[in-house]
Amino acid sequence: MLGAEPEIVANYVETGQVKVVFWPVLNHGSPSVYSTLTAECIGRQNEAAFWAAHQRLFENQRDLWQADRDYYVATAVALGMDQAAFEACYDNPDTLAHIQKLDEMRRQWGIFSQPTFDVNGRVFSGAQPFSAFEQVIEDALP
């Protein structure tokens, strides 16, 4: 989605027609779990910063295989988050359970890989150009 995201945001999110919601798919071991945990905790402090964290973690995904707790804390601080609040969220087992529950819900719906997109129940997989999103979104609008 990151390739088509700016056009989706400009054409649909900023006009109030569409809301983008992230659901985790924890299919790459620890990097998936802890990067999702990081984005979740950042988003709890600042909803808009969630997307900045998502972007940064995606762009640096090769680093995530070696990342440790300090890496994720540094990421949050670099994005302007309160370190103590971030660490409290990150270390809270309830937060981890929450993202694992979201992943399990997606798996129950048959979604096991990424990228997978769900527009009002219409699911499609794989990187898609803006034109594919545009058609699906237009079909879903009243």
N, C-alpha and C positions, 0 to 999 in steps of 0.2 A: 504494500500500500504506500510505502514511503515515496515512491516515484510519482504516484497519482495524488498523493495527499494534498499538496499545495492547491491544486485545481479543485479538489473536492471541498476543501476548506473555503476557498474563495467563492465558489459557485453555490455551495449548498449550506455549509455550516455557518458562515458569516451572515447569510440571509435568513437564518433561523429555520430552514427547511429540514435540516438533517443534524443529528447528533452522532458523533463518532464515539463508540464505546469499545474499550479494550477488554478482551477476555484472554487470560493466559492459556497457553498450550505448553505445558512443561515437558517437552519432549527431547531436551538436550541436557539432561542431568543437572548437575549443580549450577552451571551457568544460567539455565532457564529459571531455576528456582530462585537463585539469589538476585539475579537482575530484575525479575518480576517483583520480588520482595522489595527491592530498592525503589523501583518505580512506584509501587503501591504506597510505600511510606512517604515518598516525596509528594505524591498526589494527595495524601491526607493532610499535608501541611499547606499545599498550594496546588489546586486542581490544574491550573495552566502549566505548572512546572512538571506535572506528570509527563506531558508530551515532550517537553525539552529533555527530560531524563530518558524517555523511550528513544528519542532520536539519538542522543549521545551514546546510549548503551548499544543501540543497533549499529551505529557507525564504528564503534570500537569493539564489536563482538569477538574479534580474535583475541583481544586482551582478556575476555571473560573466562577463558579456560584456565588461566593462571590467577584470576582475581581472588582476593580474600576479603574478609570483612573490612579491613582498612581501605581497600580499593573502593568499595561501595560507600563507605562513610565519606571518603574524599570526594566522590562523585556528588553526593548530596550536598556537601558543604560548598563545592564549586558552583552548584546551582542555587546557592543562597539559602539553603535550608538551615534551620536551627539544629546543630549537631546533637545536642542532648535529646531533643524530641525525636529526631530521626533514629538515634540509637535505641531509644526506648521502644519505638515501633518495630524496628528491625529485629530486636532481641525478644520481642513478645511472641510466645508460641501461638497465640491466637491469630496474629497476623499471618504467620506461615500457614496455619490451618485454613484460614480464609482463602488464600490463593490456591491452596491444594483443593479446596472444595469447588472453586470456580473451574479449575482444570478438570476435575472429575465430572462436573456438569457438562462441560463441552464434550468429553469422551462419551458420556451417555447419549449425547446427540449425534455421535458418530464422527466427531471432529478430533483427529489425532495428529494433524500436521499443520504447518504454517507455510505460507500465509493461507488462511481460510477466511472468507468474508461471508457475513450473514446480513442481508438487507431485507428486513421484515420477513424472515423465514426462507428467503431465497438464498441458498448457499452455493458458493462457487469457490474453487481453490486455485492457487497459483498466482504469481505476479500478474496483474492485469493492468492494461493501459486505462487512462482516464475514460476513454470512450466506452469501455465495458462497464465501469461504475456508473457513468452518466446514464446509460440506457436502463440499468437496473434501478437506479434511483428515480429516474423519470417515470418508470413503470409503477413504482411504489407511491409516488406522490398523488394526492387527491386531485 
